Amino acid sequence: MRLLHTSDWHLGRAFHRVNMLGAQAGFIGHLVAAVREREVDAVVVSGDVYDRAVPPLAAVELFDDALHRLADLGVPTVMISGNHDSARRLGVGAALIGRAGVHLRTDPAAAGTPVILRDGFGDVAFYGLPYLEPALVKDEFGVEKAGHEAVLAAAMDRVRADLAERPRGTRSVVLAHAFVTGGRPSESERDITVGGVASVPAGVFDGVDYVALGHLHGCQTLTERVRYSGSPLPYSFSEADHRKTMWLVDLDADGRVAAERIDCPVPRELARLRGTLEDLLAEPGLDRYEGAWVEATLTDAVRPADPMARLTERFPHTLSLVFDPERTPADPDVSYARRLAGRTDQEIAEDFVAHVRGAGPDTREQDVLRDAFDAVRADGTVREVPR
């Protein structure tokens, strides 16, 4: 069976101030053409279809168009919700849409109930594990302490139990939206550290033939059977070195995997440039980036006048301007943001406690802080502030 694995469409999302809806529509057209031209048997979409729980109307219309075009191909599609999606909204009409061959899997309780597709070698069971928010699904899966590894392991137990009841030789594909250990994140994924440690080991998925992952925006191979497709379009400058692709996966009669990357159309190259303003404006080697979307980091010791206006004369698509004067680490003017870079909310809060009272929190107080952060993120009213 030939699968096309994609994820993280983020319909409705902009790239800085650039509307990406046209590029997203272009990707949908590319996806449909690839399904037809490469004789794909099934499409799997591993979450984050939309960029937010209540997407703009134009994004909903594009998704509606995608559903119709996929259904018209007569090629089954299996799709799960991600942490950016509203599972309830995305899943509206799932049973009815399923009659057209587009199978939406947004209910955690149905983790062990597969979509069964068939080829010349027999059955392939597709198990959809939507994004599992630990605090919200721990009761459904009967785990005592909410955590990503615990709830995913419990969901996979249901998958393996169902698979054990299937005819011998049934092949299996799992769709999941999670941060799996070994994956490389970028700046454009929303934090999912609710429940303590965000990442889960790849071994959680043992026992199935292919795991189609979503959440991380870079295309990655964790093992031959466990892969991220990545997002089809860039959504942050941290993705400047990404090659945006989908996975074309062939699953043979014995469940062996052969995979090939299919490139996605990218509307414009990304460039991260660094140096003094005068150097960026004068360096001949930067000519190739004059048509790119540019993030410029200025290292001038003194902030220059009108830097954005001057940069856009040479690089008209400059979208982000960062000031990072070259200073020694001991310089007292080193920014607060830099001191916080790479630190979790938990670590920052513990340091604050230590600063205020002269001693860091004990184990019980650490648990209180952790539970507080989990409760806020699970509520969804407060989002992580980028640092």
Protein Blocks (a to p, Z undefined) as FASTA:
>chain_A
ZZdddehklgoiaehjacfklmmmmmmmmmmmmmmmnopabdcdeejkbmbfbdcfklmm
mmmmmmmmmmmnopacdddddfkbcfklmmgoklmmmmnopacdfbfklmmpccddddfk
bccdddddddddfklmmmmnopabgcfklmmmmmmmmmmmmmmmpcehiacdddddddde
hiacdfkbccfkggijabdcfklmgoiabdcdehiacdcdfbfklccebjabdcbfklmm
pccddddddddfkopacddddddddfbdcdddeddfklmmmmmklmmmmmpccddddfbf
bacehklmmmmmmmmmbfbdcddddddfklmkbcfklmmgopafklmmmmmmmmmnopac
dfklmmmmmmmmmmmmmnopaccddZZ
